[in-house]
Amino acid sequence: VILHRQSSSYQYTQVTRIMCQPQPIPCMTIKANARLRRSRQWKDQSENQQLVINNADPATINDKNTTPKKKKNSRRKRRPTKKEQQRLRSDSCDVSTASTQPLSSDESTSTPVMKTVKKTTSTPRRKRSKKSKSSRPKVVNIPAAELTEEEKAKYVALDAEMVGIGPGGFQSRLARVSVVNWDGETIYDTHVQVVEKVTDYRTFVSGITEEDLLSDNAVTFDEAQTKVLELLEDKILVGHGLRNDFKVLGISHPWYATRDTAKYEPFMKTLDAPIFSDPSHPNGTTLVAKKLKVLAKDKLGMMIQEEGKPHSPVEDAVAALELYKKHRGKWEKAVEWKMERTMAITQRAQ
């Protein structure tokens, strides 16, 4: 009301004063004015529609009134869940559609033949197999290449049997030693005299008796040790658990010329729980040697160390040698790689 006065100067000053004032928060009066505007717009639209109806043909008006208008559903459809999607797929697979071929007059009276068309279901996705932590690569069996006689002469296999001395027979002493060549032929096999008093002959395992150690064929420990050292000189030694054999013989052999089936990783098994609580050896990384009896049966199909029968060192040496022959190619590559790494490390240290 103030803005519509006649005085132009007064009108200008009033507008400036109102604009400079802080704007009040919208109140109920503004909302009421908005509703009033909407009602007036709706009234104007209805009046315009009434004028159009009065000027139009009455026949068309009746048709429009009889056909109700469909309300548009502006609401967004909900996305079906996974169970609903599976149900829809299963229902769609059993959809039956009628034949579209024209029927004769006789066929029109009979029941129509329905053809069931089954949609091929999409192949389910393959689930990726989770690799267990304890899984290791399988040993690749490489056939042994033909060796010359000179190359065969470089290989020997060894096994030893012990008896127990001291209280309880827990300390071991050498009682028998056997050495075989590449072809499995025995080149040395003898019993060894024991100076100390034997408290446990371990006959059920070693097959050694008191008569064997007291016989004339038994040699002294020094003789057996000297002979074994001669046979192992410049040779590649094969065996199972050679650490124990070296201990009772009092000898050693270069690691690069030793092929121990108890230390070859593809022949070893992993433990679910580590033996020692060492953070550097978590679960599934602790390797343990398998028994020669198990390896010979699984890898070669050989039956050795049968129950109720004593062990034969010649038989055990041959079994270890056959295991090496079967996996010689892969084994030698691993040894060659270790030797190259060792040489590189020693050169850096110098």
C-alpha positions in Angstrom: 0.0 0.0 0.0 2.9 2.3 0.7 4.5 1.8 -2.7 1.4 3.1 -4.6 1.4 6.7 -3.3 1.4 9.6 -5.7 4.7 11.1 -4.6 7.5 9.6 -6.6 10.2 10.7 -4.3 8.4 9.3 -1.3 7.9 6.0 -3.2 11.6 5.7 -4.0 12.6 6.3 -0.4 10.1 3.8 0.9 11.4 1.1 -1.4 15.0 1.7 -0.5 14.2 1.5 3.2 12.3 -1.8 2.8 15.1 -3.4 0.6 17.8 -2.5 3.1 15.9 -4.1 6.0 16.7 -7.7 6.8 14.2 -10.1 5.1 11.9 -11.8 7.6 11.5 -15.5 7.8 8.6 -16.9 5.6 5.4 -16.9 7.6 2.0 -18.5 7.2 0.7 -15.5 5.2 3.2 -16.3 2.4 2.0 -20.0 2.3 -1.6 -18.8 2.3 -1.0 -16.5 -0.7 0.7 -19.4 -2.6 -2.3 -21.6 -2.0 -4.6 -18.8 -3.1 -2.6 -18.4 -6.4 -2.8 -22.2 -7.1 -6.6 -22.1 -6.5 -7.0 -19.2 -8.9 -4.9 -21.0 -11.5 -7.0 -24.1 -11.1 -10.2 -22.1 -11.4 -9.0 -20.4 -14.6 -8.1 -23.8 -16.1 -11.5 -25.2 -15.2 -13.3 -22.2 -16.8 -11.2 -22.6 -20.0 -12.1 -26.3 -20.2 -15.8 -25.5 -19.7 -15.7 -23.0 -22.6 -14.1 -25.7 -24.8 -16.8 -28.2 -23.8 -19.6 -25.8 -24.6 -18.2 -25.1 -28.1 -17.5 -28.8 -28.9 -19.8 -31.4 -30.4 -22.0 -33.1 -27.8 -21.3 -36.6 -29.3 -17.6 -36.3 -28.7 -18.2 -35.1 -25.2 -20.2 -38.2 -24.3 -17.4 -40.4 -25.6 -14.8 -38.6 -23.6 -16.9 -38.7 -20.4 -17.5 -42.5 -20.8 -13.8 -43.4 -21.2 -12.1 -42.7 -18.0 -8.5 -41.5 -18.1 -5.8 -43.7 -16.7 -3.8 -42.1 -14.0 -0.1 -42.2 -14.6 1.8 -43.9 -11.9 4.7 -41.6 -11.4 6.0 -43.8 -8.6 9.2 -45.7 -9.4 9.0 -49.5 -9.5 10.9 -51.4 -6.9 13.7 -53.6 -8.2 13.0 -57.3 -7.7 15.1 -59.2 -5.2 17.4 -62.1 -6.1 14.8 -64.6 -5.0 12.1 -63.0 -7.1 14.5 -62.9 -10.1 15.2 -66.6 -9.7 11.4 -67.3 -9.5 10.8 -65.3 -12.6 13.5 -67.2 -14.5 12.1 -70.6 -13.4 8.6 -69.4 -14.5 9.8 -68.2 -17.8 11.5 -71.6 -18.5 8.0 -73.3 -18.5 6.2 -70.9 -20.7 3.8 -72.6 -23.2 2.9 -71.0 -26.5 0.3 -72.1 -28.8 1.0 -73.2 -32.4 0.7 -70.4 -35.0 0.1 -72.8 -37.9 -3.4 -72.5 -39.5 -5.8 -75.3 -38.6 -8.1 -77.1 -40.9 -11.9 -77.3 -40.4 -11.7 -80.7 -38.7 -8.8 -79.5 -36.5 -10.6 -76.3 -35.5 -13.3 -78.3 -33.6 -10.8 -80.4 -31.7 -8.7 -79.1 -28.8 -5.8 -77.0 -30.0 -2.4 -78.6 -29.9 0.0 -76.7 -27.6 3.7 -76.7 -28.1 5.8 -76.3 -25.0 8.9 -74.2 -25.7 11.4 -74.3 -22.9 14.0 -71.6 -22.8 17.5 -72.7 -22.3 18.6 -71.5 -18.9 21.8 -69.6 -18.8 24.8 -71.6 -17.5 25.6 -70.6 -13.9 28.8 -68.8 -13.3 31.7 -70.9 -12.1 32.9 -70.3 -8.6 36.6 -69.7 -8.3 38.1 -72.4 -6.3 39.9 -71.0 -3.3 43.4 -72.4 -3.0 44.2 -73.7 0.4 47.2 -72.4 2.0 48.7 -75.8 2.4 48.4 -76.6 -1.3 51.8 -77.0 -3.1 52.6 -77.7 -6.8 52.6 -81.3 -7.8 55.9 -83.0 -8.6 56.4 -83.3 -12.4 57.6 -86.7 -13.3 60.4 -86.3 -15.9 61.5 -89.6 -17.4 65.2 -90.3 -16.6 67.5 -89.9 -19.6 69.8 -92.6 -20.8 73.1 -92.4 -18.9 76.4 -93.6 -20.0 78.4 -96.1 -18.0 80.7 -93.3 -16.8 77.8 -91.2 -15.6 76.2 -94.2 -13.8 79.5 -94.8 -12.0 79.2 -91.4 -10.3 76.1 -92.5 -8.3 75.9 -94.7 -5.1 73.2 -95.2 -2.5 73.8 -95.8 1.2 71.8 -97.0 4.2 72.8 -98.0 7.7 71.3 -99.8 10.7 72.0 -99.0 14.3 71.8 -100.6 17.8 71.3 -98.8 21.1 73.7 -98.4 23.9 73.6 -96.8 27.4 70.6 -96.6 29.7 67.5 -97.3 27.8 69.4 -97.8 24.6 68.8 -94.3 23.3 72.4 -93.7 22.0 72.9 -95.2 18.6 75.9 -97.1 17.3 76.6 -98.4 13.8 75.8 -102.1 13.4 75.4 -102.6 9.6 76.2 -100.5 6.5 75.2 -101.2 2.9 76.2 -99.4 -0.4 74.7 -100.1 -3.8 75.5 -98.8 -7.3 73.3 -97.2 -10.0 71.9 -100.6 -11.1 71.0 -101.6 -7.5 73.9 -104.1 -7.2 75.4 -104.4 -3.7 79.0 -103.2 -3.7 79.5 -103.2 0.1 77.4 -104.8 2.9 78.8 -105.8 6.3 78.1 -105.9 10.0 80.1 -103.7 12.3 81.4 -104.6 15.8 80.3 -102.5 18.7 82.8 -101.9 21.4 80.3 -100.7 24.0 77.7 -102.9 25.7 74.6 -103.0 23.6 71.5 -102.5 25.6 69.0 -102.6 22.7 69.6 -104.5 19.5 66.4 -103.1 18.0 65.9 -106.4 16.2 62.3 -105.8 15.3 63.5 -102.8 13.2 67.1 -103.4 12.3 67.1 -107.2 12.2 70.5 -107.2 14.1 71.1 -109.9 16.7 74.0 -110.5 19.1 75.3 -113.3 16.9 75.7 -110.9 13.9 77.9 -108.5 15.9 80.0 -111.3 17.4 80.5 -113.2 14.1 83.9 -113.4 12.3 82.4 -111.5 9.3 81.8 -108.4 11.4 84.5 -105.7 10.9 85.6 -103.0 13.2 84.2 -99.5 13.1 87.4 -98.0 11.6 87.5 -100.5 8.8 83.9 -99.8 7.9 84.4 -96.0 8.0 87.5 -96.1 5.8 85.8 -98.3 3.2 82.7 -96.1 3.1 84.8 -93.0 2.6 86.6 -94.7 -0.3 83.4 -95.6 -2.0 81.9 -92.1 -1.6 84.9 -90.2 -2.9 83.9 -88.0 -5.8 80.4 -89.6 -6.0 76.9 -88.4 -5.8 75.3 -90.0 -2.7 71.7 -91.0 -2.6 69.8 -92.1 0.5 67.0 -91.4 2.9 67.7 -89.6 6.2 71.4 -89.5 5.5 71.9 -87.1 8.4 71.5 -90.1 10.9 73.8 -92.3 8.8 76.5 -89.6 8.7 76.3 -89.2 12.4 76.8 -92.9 13.3 79.5 -93.3 10.6 81.3 -90.1 11.7 81.7 -88.8 8.2 80.3 -85.9 6.1 79.6 -85.3 2.4 79.3 -82.1 0.3 75.7 -80.9 0.1 75.8 -80.4 -3.6 76.7 -84.1 -4.0 74.0 -85.4 -1.7 70.5 -86.5 -2.8 68.5 -87.1 0.3 64.9 -88.2 -0.4 63.9 -87.1 3.1 65.0 -83.5 2.4 63.6 -83.2 -1.2 60.7 -80.7 -0.8 58.3 -82.3 -3.4 58.6 -85.5 -1.3 57.8 -83.8 2.0 54.5 -83.0 3.7 53.2 -79.8 5.4 51.9 -79.6 8.9 48.6 -77.7 9.7 50.2 -76.4 12.9 53.9 -75.5 13.2 56.1 -77.5 15.6 57.6 -74.4 17.1 55.8 -71.1 17.7 58.0 -69.2 15.3 56.4 -66.3 13.4 58.7 -67.0 10.4 57.0 -70.5 10.0 53.2 -69.9 9.9 50.7 -72.7 9.5 51.1 -74.7 6.3 54.8 -73.9 5.8 56.4 -76.4 8.2 57.8 -79.2 6.0 58.2 -82.7 7.5 59.9 -85.7 5.9 57.8 -88.7 4.9 58.8 -92.2 5.7 60.7 -94.1 3.0 58.0 -96.8 3.2 55.3 -94.4 2.2 57.3 -92.7 -0.6 58.2 -96.1 -2.1 54.5 -97.2 -2.1 53.1 -93.9 -3.4 55.8 -93.0 -6.0 57.0 -96.4 -7.1 54.5 -99.0 -6.0 57.2 -100.8 -4.0 56.4 -102.7 -0.8 59.3 -102.4 1.7 59.6 -102.5 5.5 56.7 -104.8 5.8 55.2 -105.4 9.2 56.6 -108.3 11.2 59.8 -108.2 9.1 63.1 -106.4 9.9 64.4 -103.6 7.7 66.9 -104.4 5.0 69.5 -101.7 4.4 70.1 -102.9 0.9 66.4 -102.8 0.1 66.1 -99.3 1.6 69.1 -98.0 -0.4 67.6 -99.4 -3.7 64.2 -97.7 -2.9 65.9 -94.3 -2.3 67.9 -94.7 -5.5 64.8 -95.6 -7.6 63.0 -92.5 -6.2 65.9 -90.3 -7.3 66.0 -91.9 -10.8 62.3 -91.2 -11.4 62.6 -87.5 -10.5 66.3 -87.0 -11.5 65.6 -84.3 -14.1 63.7 -81.9 -11.9 65.9 -82.6 -8.9 69.2 -81.8 -10.8 67.7 -78.5 -12.0 66.9 -77.5 -8.4 70.5 -78.4 -7.3 72.0 -76.5 -10.2 69.9 -73.4 -9.3 71.1 -73.6 -5.7 74.7 -73.9 -6.7 74.4 -70.8 -8.9 72.8 -68.9 -6.1 75.6 -70.0 -3.7 78.3 -69.0 -6.1 76.7 -65.6 -6.6 76.5 -65.0 -2.8 80.1 -66.0 -2.2 81.3 -63.7 -5.0 79.4 -60.7 -3.5 80.9 -61.5 -0.1 84.4 -61.3 -1.5 
